Amino acid sequence: MINTRLLGAFAAIALLAACESSKDSAATGTGAATTGSTIRPGSQEDLIAQAGSDRVFFDYDSSAIREDQRPTLQRQAGWLGGNPAVTVTVEGHTDERGTREYNLALGQRRANAARDALVVGGVAGGRISTISYGKDRPAALGSNEDAWAQNRRAVTVVR
Amino acid sequence: MTPDEKAMAGFLTRRAALFGGLALGLPSLSGPARAQSSVVDITRARTDPIPIAVPDFAGSGDGQRVGRDIARVVVNNLKNCGLFRPVDRAAFIQTAEAAAAVPRFQDWRVIGAQALVTGRVDAGSDRVRVEFRLWDVLPEQQIQGTAFTAPAANWRRIAHLISDVIYERLLGEKGYFDTRVVYVAETGPRDRRTRRLAIMDQDGENHRFLTDGSSAALTPRFHPNAQQIAFMSYARGEPKVYLFNLDGGRPEPLGNFPGMTLSPRFSPDGRSVVLSATRGNDANIYVVDLGSRRERQLTSGGGLDVSPCFSPDGSQIVFNSDRGGDQQLYVMSADGGGIRRISFGRGRYATPVWSPRGDLIAFTRFGGAGGQFGIGVMRPDGSGERILTEGWGMEGPTFAPNGRVMMFFRESPARDARGGGYSSRLASIDVAGFNERQILTPTDASDPAWSPLLS
């Protein structure tokens, strides 16, 4: 179920990047080795660059990981494998079409589902905490299907 | 309660029927229908609110000013509740000063007033004494005479207490004007919203913030003594239920749950809090005893059980669960037994709250035909469902202590991708579905909770 080839490839790149960095020179980045920009290894930007996205999306009132979202979590797991010092918080969110209290619980379920997928991908559970913001921190501010689809999400945030 | 209010509660003298003449009924106002039932006839109330005249209370010096202010607060309360129609002061014939001495009933009758309120204020250096009388205009009888004494700063509470007496004497059920509302004040763009607790009188006055907004505060609820609030806070990162004393002090986390805790409500006896706690992929209902701080799990397994609320006799709990597939309302006994589903209409049901009268459960419904949100009520067995109001987004009903009026919050959709046009405001509505009004707050607002009567 995990795409090991892909995962291995990203892990290797991430490791290389991590080796080249030091805490003092973090801001200078390792652009050439990764994406061609100045991205600090182990940072949120690095996660996004390497995994393609720091978030996965859900169907309405569902916390099931969609098949089209699994590769993103696999790449995130690979990146975490290559950045063993990084700990993350997975934030669960919902769209605005529901009540606040239920959406807080649903957001927690989504965060758990994304965390579980990362653990299956080889990340130690102790490196991942979860939190739910329910519908109270939308990423897209519109009130339409497109915005709601963007807001039903779990975001992996580097701590 | 502020120190001033505490002092007032201590010093407040409330002498009902001080002047004698306590009426036993209102021949002109209480027909057979009202005599049979303590509930005013809804149809009549909507089409025919009671015409009432409230001239300024008489007084001299500061007393004149306070007398005018009290009368205006009373008029505002009576008008806003939808069951009274205050007569326009421009039509008054007899002066307020003269009416406070001896009402000339024909002067009030001809302008259509069925009830008349007169009063007098004696303002001392730091205290006020307020006498008020409620008159039945047609039979020319005094229904009530009461005197209040309080620190001058608390004249508003006297006005609310007077409003409650008028409401109770003319409608046959307790009022709800001497109450407050705690809610979540919202500022800033929606993706970086500041949410802090705020409290105000039910008419929007005496507004103040309770938390500073450095972390989000949600879903505040009053203790039955109106002095303590349970709410959810992100203060220590992880969202948890906290208790907060209005007298001061810092919010204190409740219970030792490993996960998130949310949706607290006090039991009617004030000795425990029922809430939801997440564990794994479930959210279950727990009761936390406030004395021992011990927690007891009431529901388990296979669903998100949130938004629990006790029945007013404490024997049952209504809650919201997706255990059957989508969100519906369930009722169980207070020990967690006998769970049964009560909502069967179209759409999803959430945020159930039991009326203080015990006769109704209010809820949010959404996702049915048309995708509208609505606020509705049903009987505790699920029968008699009525949707009172509908719109793009609304939720979170809370009952006034007499069960007659609800407050909730109503959202308007964003018009553009930047969220322009979005708003969230408080509103109130009669349980019969009329007299919906926006409650003015300084900022956007959500999660209102109505206090019990303060005295």
Contacts between the chains, C-beta under 8 A, distances in Angstrom:
chain1	res1	chain2	res2	distance
A	61	B	322	7.8
A	61	B	326	6.7
A	63	B	281	7.2
A	96	B	393	6.8
A	96	B	411	7.7
A	97	B	366	7.0
A	97	B	367	7.2
A	97	B	371	7.7
A	98	B	327	7.9
A	98	B	348	7.7
A	98	B	350	7.4
A	98	B	366	7.2
A	99	B	307	7.5
A	99	B	320	7.7
A	99	B	327	7.9
A	99	B	350	4.0
A	99	B	351	5.2
A	99	B	364	5.4
A	99	B	366	7.7
A	99	B	395	4.8
A	99	B	396	7.3
A	100	B	218	6.6
A	100	B	219	6.8
A	100	B	395	6.8
A	100	B	396	7.2
A	100	B	446	7.4
A	100	B	447	7.0
A	101	B	219	6.5
A	101	B	262	5.8
A	101	B	263	4.3
A	101	B	276	7.3
A	101	B	306	4.7
A	101	B	307	4.8
A	101	B	320	7.4
A	101	B	350	7.4
A	101	B	351	6.7
A	102	B	304	6.4
A	102	B	306	5.4
A	102	B	307	7.1
A	102	B	320	6.2
A	102	B	322	7.6
A	102	B	327	5.9
A	102	B	350	5.5
A	104	B	232	7.8
A	104	B	239	7.0
A	104	B	260	6.9
A	104	B	262	5.2
A	104	B	263	8.0
A	104	B	306	7.6
A	105	B	260	7.8
A	105	B	262	6.9
A	105	B	276	6.8
A	105	B	278	6.1
A	105	B	283	4.2
A	105	B	304	4.2
A	105	B	306	5.2
A	106	B	304	6.6
A	108	B	259	7.3
A	108	B	260	5.7
A	108	B	278	4.8
A	108	B	283	7.3
A	109	B	281	5.3
A	109	B	304	7.0
A	112	B	280	7.0
A	112	B	281	5.6
A	113	B	281	7.6
A	131	B	237	7.3
A	131	B	238	6.5
A	131	B	239	7.1
A	131	B	260	7.8
A	132	B	239	6.9
A	132	B	260	6.2
A	132	B	278	7.9
A	136	B	193	6.6
A	136	B	195	7.3
A	136	B	216	6.8
A	136	B	218	7.5
A	137	B	191	6.0
A	137	B	192	7.9
A	137	B	193	7.5
A	138	B	190	5.6
A	138	B	191	5.7
A	139	B	191	6.6
A	140	B	417	6.9
A	141	B	189	7.0
A	141	B	190	5.5
A	141	B	191	6.2
A	141	B	414	5.7
A	141	B	417	6.3
A	141	B	418	5.6
A	141	B	419	3.1
A	141	B	422	7.4
A	142	B	414	5.2
A	142	B	416	6.7
A	142	B	417	4.6
A	142	B	419	7.1
A	143	B	392	7.7
A	143	B	413	3.5
A	143	B	414	4.2
A	143	B	415	7.9
A	143	B	422	6.9
A	147	B	414	7.7
A	147	B	417	7.2
